[in-house]
């Protein structure tokens, strides 16, 4: 009888059933889409962050760059000095010059490596690994023969980073038709023994091998596969970094298909420190907490132990991801969420109002049923059952609509631009900076990456849709049923007599 | 069957107190056909609701057999209605989305009768009121007289001791009225039902064994 009555009521009141179901369907579809897109944005953020900071990194310790003190020169510039014998002069008097410098990474600041020991002593720290972010800048060019006898003195040609910027694109500048190329490569010094944490934990080996503990002190390098391809370098070849030849022992790719690895080249930390003249210095420490719940406490302890350094959690780091990915994230977390809540509330309200209206319209019906002996519980059950089924119909339609919406988003695959922190500036630094003034192009060396947005359909999203349909139906049914149960049969029959 | 002792029923309507029944005392023996007449607002329907365990008196006592309806909780009153009392209403009060068969089945739904048994009894009840061939029609596909027959079948399917009818012929033409009254009289006679009919229609009232008149909440016997 319950199902017969339920079926007849829903079929007999198609318009009400359709309105409630459509309202629920739209709300549920919207919640599904917002939830799926939100998951996609989270995944994209995580992919970007992982590529930068490594898998499993819960916190990072770094030091904010400080403004140069009074009397100090401009910082961050790269100075090339060429001695008289550095260039090779050919017959027409043109002098070919080439020099390579390994210096501190743009926008980064270094601190004492002993900080790592202090980090490891903090309770709740499971692992930590230090890195040194460097940039290898290569000056490569030709100086023509000077037209006059100004060529006096020691003939030292100086490409001073403080000089006025001659132009962009890595060419131009110089005097009398000189031709310079300045190329930069991001180099990260990593602890070769630390595989589980740090930048190399977020990469996959493409060819050769990774760094291991035996590589300490060795002139070996692992290259980003994309960079290696661009440069035409393979495992076994040699490349020059900081004026020193390194053997390429492996190439790596990002575990995320959407992002490049953090750096063009990875070399042993001690070698990086020695070549850059920064012995005992590091720029970042990746920290893994013993458990996720410990992260806030570990952060607080680290901040206390390291007052001069900046300690950031993944959440803090997420804030460093900006661009349209950041905009999408904030759009979804604010507008999307509130829009979903508003539409959901409206759908629930419609369902409740229609149920109450239905109960009011069926006053005589329920009064009659009570008069012939139906219990309050039986009538509440009937009303709640009808509402629940209406909600489930809406839920099924919403699920279908949500899947279609998500499929459309995935078919379009909108790409989002993301700009992340300086350490992420791993990609193509080549091509030459536009001049060598004050480290200008490097100081703002933030990398813009295109990330394809996918809206994943998870079991959670489906469960959410079904759950909302059930909750909406039960809520409307409970309120409608409560109204029906309050009808006194005599009054119900009298009111329509 | 029914015993009413000093039954009073008052309602609050905004600022006014309505005395629907005033100190009514009467008894209705088992198997009697009683007609209740009186002007609109005289208390007829209120009295019928008291008899039908749909409401309790403000004061006084009303008993159906040994059961004191005046002090009984709602759940027990519901049980009494489900098992012992059948109702027929002026407006038929059928559920518009259910078929005649399903409408009749609603009356035995609270008794926990198995589905097959429920269907069999509903079919028999419909056949007994001459609507065996209309079992699968919804109310809107039936005439007024047919709808009232379905309502009577619904009242009878649980085999009650009492049938209470509130203006059962009020919405029907004369010919249909007579057919319905013939049906009710036959059921009263054949099954020994106690039948209480509230009516404005003197032609209907004349067919009763006993006639009560209710004016301003007070009952008087009519010859």
HADDOCK unambig.tbl for C-alpha pairs under 7 A between the chains (distance, minus, plus):
assign (segid A and resid 5 and name CA) (segid B and resid 98 and name CA) 6.94 0.50 0.50
assign (segid A and resid 8 and name CA) (segid B and resid 97 and name CA) 5.68 0.50 0.50
assign (segid A and resid 8 and name CA) (segid B and resid 98 and name CA) 6.47 0.50 0.50
assign (segid A and resid 9 and name CA) (segid B and resid 97 and name CA) 6.01 0.50 0.50
assign (segid A and resid 12 and name CA) (segid B and resid 97 and name CA) 5.88 0.50 0.50
assign (segid A and resid 365 and name CA) (segid B and resid 93 and name CA) 6.77 0.50 0.50
assign (segid A and resid 365 and name CA) (segid B and resid 95 and name CA) 6.13 0.50 0.50
assign (segid A and resid 368 and name CA) (segid B and resid 93 and name CA) 6.54 0.50 0.50
assign (segid A and resid 371 and name CA) (segid B and resid 54 and name CA) 6.58 0.50 0.50
assign (segid A and resid 371 and name CA) (segid B and resid 81 and name CA) 6.58 0.50 0.50
assign (segid A and resid 372 and name CA) (segid B and resid 81 and name CA) 5.76 0.50 0.50
assign (segid A and resid 372 and name CA) (segid B and resid 82 and name CA) 5.38 0.50 0.50
assign (segid A and resid 372 and name CA) (segid B and resid 107 and name CA) 5.90 0.50 0.50
assign (segid A and resid 373 and name CA) (segid B and resid 78 and name CA) 4.84 0.50 0.50
assign (segid A and resid 373 and name CA) (segid B and resid 79 and name CA) 6.07 0.50 0.50
assign (segid A and resid 373 and name CA) (segid B and resid 81 and name CA) 5.12 0.50 0.50
assign (segid A and resid 373 and name CA) (segid B and resid 82 and name CA) 3.95 0.50 0.50
assign (segid A and resid 373 and name CA) (segid B and resid 110 and name CA) 6.27 0.50 0.50
assign (segid A and resid 374 and name CA) (segid B and resid 78 and name CA) 6.97 0.50 0.50
assign (segid A and resid 374 and name CA) (segid B and resid 110 and name CA) 5.67 0.50 0.50
assign (segid A and resid 375 and name CA) (segid B and resid 78 and name CA) 6.68 0.50 0.50
assign (segid A and resid 489 and name CA) (segid B and resid 54 and name CA) 6.11 0.50 0.50
assign (segid A and resid 490 and name CA) (segid B and resid 49 and name CA) 6.54 0.50 0.50
assign (segid A and resid 490 and name CA) (segid B and resid 54 and name CA) 5.37 0.50 0.50
assign (segid A and resid 490 and name CA) (segid B and resid 55 and name CA) 6.12 0.50 0.50
